[in-house]
């Protein structure tokens, strides 16, 4: 069995990555822009929207996140994470110029080539926007290939919204329809967006299901409440995509942590349609 990624790099050996930029997004949430220490690695590295990687601090371990930047932007990758444990705390302690490790890319992809000519509906909650950011920017960088693009994004409070500058940029674009919302009580005096839960805002927006692909990512309760709304709007399970990257550990199907029924999320996913998930045990 080959131990190489498609670009010829050994999948067990981390790339050495320099932290080029650190952006505070929300409380305990940061974005790293990472550049390859070896220019040859940067030249041959390639990935597609939806894939993920293992980010490591030497001596502390690894954590699994999506690649949050699009493959259309060359020379670097970005990741966004919340500081919640030992590894993410060690990552959050890194400064610009520090070196970390990155293994990847792993996993399957969002089939954006199959979506050409279709309308795209992105629905995200809280820290679940980063897995979508990659595919949103990928499609916006290829904007003439898609019909209407709608983004519905919510968080518990205004402070918890990530990518605030990019939200403003998307909202100002004439070729994007953006709905931002916060939970009741999470608004500030100067908040200009909506107040309400994401499924409620989705129902109010009532996007048409015809010729539309929906991409959904968020906390389990948000997804649970969003699915019936999409069904009422006429979306079929094979029109709805999501990503299960939060279930993964090793990234290569060895540890078994991501096993759900017959599926290893890291190898068979993390991108699935709701039609595919319907056949899995409810534990996912």
KOLMAR-851818 format. One record per residue (C-alpha): residue number from 1; x, y, z; residue in one letter. Coordinates in pm, whole numbers. Example, Ala and Ser with C-alpha at 12.3 -4.5 7.8 and 13.67 -1.06 7.14 Angstrom:
+-----+--------+--------+--------+------+
| seq |     c1 |     c2 |     c3 | type |
+-----+--------+--------+--------+------+
|   1 |   1230 |   -450 |    780 |    A |
|   2 |   1367 |   -106 |    714 |    S |
+-----+--------+--------+--------+------+
***
This chain:
+-----+--------+--------+--------+------+
| seq |     c1 |     c2 |     c3 | type |
+-----+--------+--------+--------+------+
|   1 |      0 |      0 |      0 |    X |
|   2 |    132 |    341 |    -92 |    X |
|   3 |    201 |    583 |    193 |    X |
|   4 |    213 |    885 |    -36 |    X |
|   5 |    -40 |   1157 |    -99 |    X |
|   6 |   -131 |   1235 |   -458 |    X |
|   7 |    144 |   1498 |   -468 |    X |
|   8 |    414 |   1243 |   -381 |    X |
|   9 |    456 |   1352 |    -20 |    X |
|  10 |    460 |   1084 |    252 |    X |
|  11 |    121 |   1117 |    422 |    X |
|  12 |    268 |   1037 |    766 |    X |
|  13 |    534 |   1311 |    753 |    X |
|  14 |    419 |   1664 |    840 |    X |
|  15 |    505 |   1958 |    622 |    X |
|  16 |    691 |   2229 |    812 |    X |
|  17 |    468 |   2536 |    807 |    X |
|  18 |    547 |   2891 |    917 |    X |
|  19 |    272 |   3090 |   1088 |    X |
|  20 |    258 |   3391 |    856 |    X |
|  21 |    -45 |   3564 |   1008 |    X |
|  22 |   -266 |   3523 |   1315 |    X |
|  23 |   -618 |   3668 |   1312 |    X |
|  24 |   -842 |   3676 |   1620 |    X |
|  25 |  -1192 |   3584 |   1501 |    X |
|  26 |  -1401 |   3541 |   1816 |    X |
|  27 |  -1342 |   3453 |   2184 |    X |
|  28 |  -1080 |   3172 |   2184 |    X |
|  29 |  -1108 |   3138 |   1804 |    X |
|  30 |   -816 |   3225 |   1576 |    X |
|  31 |   -719 |   3185 |   1210 |    X |
|  32 |   -367 |   3094 |   1105 |    X |
|  33 |   -229 |   3167 |    762 |    X |
|  34 |     41 |   2904 |    707 |    X |
|  35 |    318 |   2915 |    451 |    X |
|  36 |    541 |   2623 |    355 |    X |
|  37 |    896 |   2649 |    488 |    X |
|  38 |   1022 |   2457 |    184 |    X |
|  39 |    932 |   2634 |   -144 |    X |
|  40 |    934 |   2296 |   -319 |    X |
|  41 |    655 |   2178 |    -87 |    X |
|  42 |    453 |   2488 |   -170 |    X |
|  43 |    501 |   2427 |   -541 |    X |
|  44 |    377 |   2068 |   -542 |    X |
|  45 |    107 |   2091 |   -275 |    X |
|  46 |   -249 |   2072 |   -399 |    X |
|  47 |   -591 |   2010 |   -245 |    X |
|  48 |   -960 |   2050 |   -314 |    X |
|  49 |  -1247 |   2212 |   -124 |    X |
|  50 |  -1368 |   1995 |    162 |    X |
|  51 |  -1039 |   1826 |    246 |    X |
|  52 |   -879 |   1847 |    590 |    X |
|  53 |   -544 |   1814 |    760 |    X |
|  54 |   -366 |   1739 |   1087 |    X |
|  55 |   -208 |   2043 |   1250 |    X |
|  56 |     62 |   1976 |   1509 |    X |
|  57 |    278 |   2144 |   1769 |    X |
|  58 |    593 |   1942 |   1821 |    X |
|  59 |    581 |   1763 |   2156 |    X |
|  60 |    209 |   1833 |   2211 |    X |
|  61 |     26 |   1633 |   1944 |    X |
|  62 |   -209 |   1692 |   1651 |    X |
|  63 |   -557 |   1830 |   1595 |    X |
|  64 |   -783 |   1781 |   1294 |    X |
|  65 |   -929 |   2082 |   1111 |    X |
|  66 |  -1048 |   2157 |    764 |    X |
|  67 |   -841 |   2366 |    527 |    X |
|  68 |  -1037 |   2690 |    550 |    X |
|  69 |   -882 |   2868 |    251 |    X |
|  70 |   -971 |   2782 |   -109 |    X |
|  71 |   -746 |   2593 |   -352 |    X |
|  72 |   -777 |   2890 |   -587 |    X |
|  73 |   -548 |   3087 |   -352 |    X |
|  74 |   -197 |   2950 |   -396 |    X |
|  75 |    115 |   2958 |   -180 |    X |
|  76 |    -51 |   2919 |    161 |    X |
|  77 |   -328 |   2747 |    350 |    X |
|  78 |   -543 |   2874 |    636 |    X |
|  79 |   -708 |   2704 |    930 |    X |
|  80 |   -948 |   2834 |   1193 |    X |
|  81 |   -984 |   2667 |   1532 |    X |
|  82 |  -1119 |   2714 |   1882 |    X |
|  83 |   -888 |   2676 |   2180 |    X |
|  84 |  -1046 |   2388 |   2374 |    X |
|  85 |   -774 |   2138 |   2470 |    X |
|  86 |   -403 |   2074 |   2503 |    X |
|  87 |   -314 |   2077 |   2134 |    X |
|  88 |   -534 |   2370 |   2038 |    X |
|  89 |   -403 |   2564 |   2340 |    X |
|  90 |    -47 |   2496 |   2224 |    X |
|  91 |   -141 |   2608 |   1873 |    X |
|  92 |   -305 |   2923 |   2005 |    X |
|  93 |     21 |   3005 |   2185 |    X |
|  94 |    212 |   3015 |   1854 |    X |
|  95 |    320 |   3355 |   1727 |    X |
|  96 |    378 |   3479 |   1376 |    X |
|  97 |    705 |   3329 |   1253 |    X |
|  98 |    674 |   3011 |   1459 |    X |
|  99 |    688 |   2669 |   1290 |    X |
| 100 |    416 |   2406 |   1322 |    X |
| 101 |    344 |   2079 |   1140 |    X |
| 102 |     75 |   1997 |    886 |    X |
| 103 |    -21 |   1657 |    742 |    X |
| 104 |   -258 |   1634 |    453 |    X |
| 105 |   -466 |   1681 |    255 |    X |
| 106 |   -699 |   1397 |    348 |    X |
| 107 |  -1058 |   1305 |    277 |    X |
| 108 |  -1301 |   1350 |     -7 |    X |
| 109 |  -1425 |   1676 |   -153 |    X |
| 110 |  -1726 |   1892 |   -228 |    X |
| 111 |  -1814 |   1809 |   -591 |    X |
| 112 |  -1820 |   2170 |   -705 |    X |
| 113 |  -1767 |   2073 |  -1069 |    X |
| 114 |  -2102 |   1892 |  -1059 |    X |
| 115 |  -2264 |   2206 |   -918 |    X |
| 116 |  -2187 |   2423 |  -1219 |    X |
| 117 |  -2493 |   2611 |  -1337 |    X |
| 118 |  -2677 |   2548 |  -1011 |    X |
| 119 |  -2783 |   2780 |   -729 |    X |
| 120 |  -2586 |   2737 |   -406 |    X |
| 121 |  -2728 |   2774 |    -57 |    X |
| 122 |  -2478 |   2777 |    232 |    X |
| 123 |  -2617 |   2736 |    586 |    X |
| 124 |  -2375 |   2755 |    878 |    X |
| 125 |  -2374 |   2810 |   1252 |    X |
| 126 |  -2097 |   2937 |   1480 |    X |
| 127 |  -1753 |   2783 |   1442 |    X |
| 128 |  -1889 |   2564 |   1158 |    X |
| 129 |  -1839 |   2841 |    903 |    X |
| 130 |  -1466 |   2756 |    850 |    X |
| 131 |  -1536 |   2425 |    669 |    X |
| 132 |  -1767 |   2621 |    440 |    X |
| 133 |  -1537 |   2917 |    390 |    X |
| 134 |  -1312 |   2708 |    166 |    X |
| 135 |  -1592 |   2608 |    -71 |    X |
| 136 |  -1762 |   2951 |    -56 |    X |
| 137 |  -1445 |   3127 |   -169 |    X |
| 138 |  -1371 |   2851 |   -420 |    X |
| 139 |  -1710 |   2911 |   -582 |    X |
| 140 |  -1684 |   3290 |   -556 |    X |
| 141 |  -1342 |   3277 |   -726 |    X |
| 142 |  -1519 |   3086 |  -1007 |    X |
| 143 |  -1831 |   3299 |   -981 |    X |
| 144 |  -1936 |   3280 |  -1346 |    X |
| 145 |  -1980 |   2901 |  -1315 |    X |
| 146 |  -2270 |   2922 |  -1068 |    X |
| 147 |  -2617 |   3073 |  -1049 |    X |
| 148 |  -2742 |   3251 |   -735 |    X |
| 149 |  -2530 |   3217 |   -420 |    X |
| 150 |  -2702 |   3258 |    -81 |    X |
| 151 |  -2528 |   3240 |    256 |    X |
| 152 |  -2719 |   3206 |    585 |    X |
| 153 |  -2489 |   3226 |    886 |    X |
| 154 |  -2567 |   3262 |   1254 |    X |
| 155 |  -2397 |   3248 |   1591 |    X |
| 156 |  -2496 |   3270 |   1954 |    X |
| 157 |  -2382 |   3633 |   1989 |    X |
| 158 |  -2233 |   3904 |   1768 |    X |
| 159 |  -1894 |   3837 |   1928 |    X |
| 160 |  -1914 |   3470 |   1824 |    X |
| 161 |  -1944 |   3546 |   1453 |    X |
| 162 |  -1623 |   3450 |   1272 |    X |
| 163 |  -1475 |   3614 |    960 |    X |
| 164 |  -1649 |   3943 |   1035 |    X |
| 165 |  -1457 |   4133 |    766 |    X |
| 166 |  -1538 |   3869 |    508 |    X |
| 167 |  -1903 |   3870 |    608 |    X |
| 168 |  -1906 |   4242 |    536 |    X |
| 169 |  -1737 |   4177 |    201 |    X |
| 170 |  -1987 |   3906 |    106 |    X |
| 171 |  -2277 |   4126 |    215 |    X |
| 172 |  -2155 |   4409 |     -8 |    X |
| 173 |  -2131 |   4191 |   -319 |    X |
| 174 |  -2418 |   4228 |   -565 |    X |
| 175 |  -2380 |   3862 |   -667 |    X |
| 176 |  -2426 |   3720 |   -315 |    X |
| 177 |  -2732 |   3718 |    -88 |    X |
| 178 |  -2618 |   3712 |    275 |    X |
| 179 |  -2827 |   3667 |    589 |    X |
| 180 |  -2642 |   3701 |    920 |    X |
| 181 |  -2824 |   3634 |   1244 |    X |
| 182 |  -2761 |   3597 |   1616 |    X |
| 183 |  -2966 |   3415 |   1877 |    X |
| 184 |  -3224 |   3622 |   2069 |    X |
| 185 |  -3036 |   3817 |   2334 |    X |
| 186 |  -2706 |   3794 |   2145 |    X |
| 187 |  -2741 |   4122 |   1960 |    X |
| 188 |  -2561 |   4449 |   2037 |    X |
| 189 |  -2701 |   4802 |   2012 |    X |
| 190 |  -2539 |   4855 |   1670 |    X |
| 191 |  -2622 |   4510 |   1526 |    X |
| 192 |  -2760 |   4546 |   1172 |    X |
| 193 |  -2830 |   4178 |   1102 |    X |
| 194 |  -3119 |   3956 |   1198 |    X |
| 195 |  -3211 |   3817 |   1539 |    X |
| 196 |  -3331 |   3459 |   1542 |    X |
| 197 |  -3215 |   3101 |   1510 |    X |
| 198 |  -3069 |   2983 |   1179 |    X |
| 199 |  -3359 |   2745 |   1091 |    X |
| 200 |  -3608 |   3029 |   1150 |    X |
| 201 |  -3414 |   3265 |    925 |    X |
| 202 |  -3391 |   2991 |    660 |    X |
| 203 |  -3768 |   2947 |    669 |    X |
| 204 |  -3819 |   3322 |    640 |    X |
| 205 |  -3577 |   3348 |    346 |    X |
| 206 |  -3749 |   3049 |    178 |    X |
| 207 |  -3494 |   2986 |    -98 |    X |
| 208 |  -3627 |   2780 |   -388 |    X |
| 209 |  -3513 |   2418 |   -401 |    X |
| 210 |  -3525 |   2385 |   -779 |    X |
| 211 |  -3175 |   2354 |   -929 |    X |
| 212 |  -3024 |   2435 |   -587 |    X |
| 213 |  -2754 |   2263 |   -381 |    X |
| 214 |  -2765 |   2320 |     -3 |    X |
| 215 |  -2447 |   2291 |    203 |    X |
| 216 |  -2514 |   2270 |    578 |    X |
| 217 |  -2267 |   2273 |    866 |    X |
| 218 |  -2324 |   2359 |   1229 |    X |
| 219 |  -2390 |   2228 |   1578 |    X |
| 220 |  -2594 |   1904 |   1583 |    X |
| 221 |  -2904 |   2080 |   1716 |    X |
| 222 |  -2889 |   2337 |   1434 |    X |
| 223 |  -2860 |   2064 |   1171 |    X |
| 224 |  -3141 |   1865 |   1334 |    X |
| 225 |  -3376 |   2164 |   1320 |    X |
| 226 |  -3263 |   2277 |    975 |    X |
| 227 |  -3333 |   1948 |    795 |    X |
| 228 |  -3715 |   1964 |    835 |    X |
| 229 |  -3714 |   2322 |    706 |    X |
| 230 |  -3519 |   2220 |    395 |    X |
| 231 |  -3762 |   1931 |    345 |    X |
| 232 |  -4060 |   2168 |    364 |    X |
| 233 |  -3888 |   2392 |    109 |    X |
| 234 |  -3868 |   2095 |   -127 |    X |
| 235 |  -3502 |   1992 |    -94 |    X |
| 236 |  -3431 |   1623 |   -149 |    X |
| 237 |  -3164 |   1447 |     64 |    X |
| 238 |  -2927 |   1417 |   -233 |    X |
| 239 |  -2937 |   1797 |   -278 |    X |
| 240 |  -2800 |   1855 |     74 |    X |
| 241 |  -2431 |   1823 |    162 |    X |
| 242 |  -2254 |   1841 |    498 |    X |
| 243 |  -1912 |   1763 |    647 |    X |
| 244 |  -1837 |   1551 |    955 |    X |
| 245 |  -1476 |   1654 |   1013 |    X |
| 246 |  -1526 |   1691 |   1390 |    X |
| 247 |  -1541 |   1312 |   1425 |    X |
| 248 |  -1182 |   1250 |   1313 |    X |
| 249 |   -852 |   1192 |   1490 |    X |
| 250 |   -573 |   1021 |   1293 |    X |
| 251 |   -694 |   1116 |    946 |    X |
| 252 |   -591 |    791 |    776 |    X |
| 253 |   -837 |    529 |    900 |    X |
| 254 |   -608 |    366 |   1157 |    X |
| 255 |   -741 |    471 |   1498 |    X |
| 256 |  -1109 |    388 |   1435 |    X |
| 257 |  -1238 |    693 |   1620 |    X |
| 258 |  -1433 |    815 |   1317 |    X |
| 259 |  -1599 |    481 |   1243 |    X |
| 260 |  -1977 |    504 |   1198 |    X |
| 261 |  -2132 |    176 |   1093 |    X |
| 262 |  -1945 |     66 |    778 |    X |
| 263 |  -1796 |    412 |    719 |    X |
| 264 |  -1464 |    565 |    820 |    X |
| 265 |  -1534 |    937 |    805 |    X |
| 266 |  -1170 |   1029 |    738 |    X |
| 267 |  -1148 |    798 |    435 |    X |
| 268 |  -1506 |    790 |    306 |    X |
| 269 |  -1576 |   1152 |    400 |    X |
| 270 |  -1578 |   1401 |    557 |    X |
| 271 |  -1819 |   1527 |    287 |    X |
| 272 |  -2151 |   1341 |    264 |    X |
| 273 |  -2496 |   1403 |    126 |    X |
| 274 |  -2790 |   1365 |    360 |    X |
| 275 |  -2901 |   1073 |    142 |    X |
| 276 |  -2573 |    897 |    225 |    X |
| 277 |  -2605 |    973 |    597 |    X |
| 278 |  -2960 |    837 |    606 |    X |
| 279 |  -2815 |    488 |    580 |    X |
| 280 |  -2580 |    528 |    877 |    X |
| 281 |  -2651 |    468 |   1249 |    X |
| 282 |  -2796 |    773 |   1425 |    X |
| 283 |  -2476 |    815 |   1630 |    X |
| 284 |  -2311 |   1030 |   1361 |    X |
+-----+--------+--------+--------+------+
***
